[in-house]
Amino acid sequence: MVTDKKIMDDVAQEILQEPLQETLIEFPCDFPIKVMGETHAEFTSEIIKAIQGVLPNFDAGSIEMRGSSGGKYISLTCTVYVISKPQLDDVYRTLTSHPMVKVTL
């Protein structure tokens, strides 16, 4: 006799056997990251150094820079080439922990 519990156990087993997809991003890829902070003469060079700490081949020429209308803040869009989600996560962790960075998207 088939019970509801047996059906639920079978469904749960099928779900557990399917690989979990952690991200919708297909790797490797070029991935844009927006980094914002207060305007400072060294902001861009500090962000480049931080990214190159994780991705030594990061091309600083791929950075797009924009200042806020009041001039107090600057945003950098840094397009990074990453081969995996853990590598992208390492870049985000490095940037979000940097003392000059206010926001990372």
Buried (B, 14 or more C-beta within 10 A) or exposed (E): EEEEEEEEEEEEEEEEEEEEEEEEEEBEEEBEBBBBBEEEEEBBEBBBBBBBEBBEEBBEEEBEEEEEEEEEBBBBBBBBBBEEEEBBBBBBEBBEEBEBBEEBE
